[in-house]
């Protein structure tokens, strides 16, 4: 008789999802690792996408790069010949949360001067990070006051 459990277990020192599948062997995890290898190349200080601080009207915007720079880097450093293909790969990378636009909540990439920032590796999808309510920020909290 075979029994499938839903409780997480340990197999060879690694936790499983509860149905006998080691998370590191799932198709999503394999894709995440490939994307993360690409992002690590993009973040290389010497050969990666140029990250800099930009002066704005009355402030400085630290650690940013533009969509144009991402697309140009991909065309130079990957086996990609078509701008549309580079844009598609950049969009997928952003949609999975590896970099994000600093002025927009939509995780996409554009071949323009939109500023982007790399996401902290702690929040990469391969870490199976699940947000808690406190991670969304204090701005969503509501308070009630007694006006009597």
C-alpha positions in Angstrom: 0.0 0.0 0.0 1.3 3.5 -0.9 0.4 6.4 1.4 0.8 9.9 0.2 1.2 12.4 3.0 0.7 16.1 2.8 3.0 17.0 5.7 6.5 18.2 4.8 9.2 15.6 5.3 13.0 15.4 5.2 14.7 13.3 2.5 18.5 13.1 2.4 18.7 16.1 4.6 16.4 18.3 2.4 12.8 19.2 3.1 10.1 18.1 0.6 6.8 19.6 -0.4 4.8 16.9 1.3 4.2 14.7 -1.7 7.7 13.3 -2.1 9.0 16.1 -4.4 12.1 17.9 -3.3 11.6 21.7 -4.1 15.1 21.9 -5.7 13.9 19.4 -8.4 10.7 21.1 -9.4 10.4 22.6 -12.9 9.9 26.1 -11.4 13.0 25.9 -9.3 15.1 24.8 -12.3 13.8 27.8 -14.2 14.5 30.1 -11.2 18.1 28.9 -11.0 18.6 29.6 -14.7 17.1 33.1 -14.4 19.2 33.8 -11.3 22.4 32.8 -13.1 21.4 35.4 -15.7 20.6 38.1 -13.1 23.9 37.4 -11.3 25.7 38.1 -14.7 23.7 41.2 -15.1 24.8 42.4 -11.6 28.5 41.8 -12.2 30.2 45.0 -11.2 32.6 45.0 -14.2 30.7 43.3 -17.0 27.1 43.7 -15.9 24.4 46.3 -16.5 25.7 49.7 -15.3 24.1 50.6 -12.0 24.5 54.1 -10.8 23.0 56.9 -8.7 21.0 59.4 -10.8 20.5 63.1 -9.8 16.9 64.2 -9.9 15.5 67.7 -9.5 15.9 67.8 -5.7 17.1 64.4 -4.8 19.3 61.4 -5.8 18.0 58.1 -6.9 20.5 55.4 -5.9 21.3 52.0 -7.5 19.3 52.3 -10.8 19.6 51.4 -14.4 17.4 52.0 -17.5 15.4 49.6 -19.7 17.6 50.7 -22.6 20.7 49.6 -20.7 19.2 46.2 -19.9 18.2 45.5 -23.5 21.6 46.7 -24.8 23.4 44.5 -22.3 21.3 41.4 -23.3 22.0 42.1 -27.0 25.8 42.4 -26.3 26.2 39.5 -23.8 23.6 36.9 -24.7 23.0 34.9 -27.8 20.2 37.3 -28.8 20.1 39.1 -32.1 16.6 40.6 -32.0 15.5 43.5 -29.8 12.0 42.0 -29.4 13.6 38.8 -28.0 15.7 40.8 -25.6 12.7 42.8 -24.5 10.7 39.6 -23.9 13.5 38.1 -21.8 13.8 41.4 -19.8 10.0 41.3 -19.3 10.1 37.7 -18.0 12.9 38.5 -15.7 11.1 41.5 -14.3 7.7 39.7 -14.1 9.4 37.1 -11.9 10.6 39.8 -9.6 14.4 39.9 -10.2 14.3 43.6 -11.0 11.5 46.2 -10.8 10.6 49.7 -12.0 11.1 52.3 -9.3 8.1 54.5 -10.3 5.5 51.9 -11.3 3.9 48.9 -9.6 3.7 46.8 -12.8 6.5 44.3 -13.1 7.4 44.7 -16.7 10.4 46.0 -18.7 10.4 48.7 -21.4 13.1 49.6 -23.8 13.1 53.2 -22.7 14.6 55.5 -19.9 12.4 54.0 -17.1 14.5 53.4 -14.0 14.8 49.9 -12.6 16.5 48.4 -9.5 17.6 44.8 -8.8 15.6 43.0 -6.2 17.4 41.7 -3.1 18.2 38.0 -3.5 16.3 37.3 -0.3 13.1 38.0 -2.2 13.9 35.9 -5.3 11.3 33.2 -6.1 13.7 30.3 -5.5 13.7 31.1 -1.8 10.0 30.3 -1.7 9.4 33.6 0.1 5.8 34.1 1.1 4.9 37.6 2.2 3.3 38.2 5.5 1.0 41.1 6.2 3.8 43.1 7.9 5.9 42.8 4.7 3.4 44.9 2.7 4.2 48.0 4.8 2.7 50.0 7.6 0.9 52.2 5.1 -1.9 49.7 4.8 -2.7 49.7 8.5 -5.9 51.3 9.6 -6.7 52.8 13.0 -10.0 53.8 14.6 -10.4 56.6 16.9 -13.2 57.4 19.3 -14.5 60.8 18.4 -16.9 61.0 21.5 
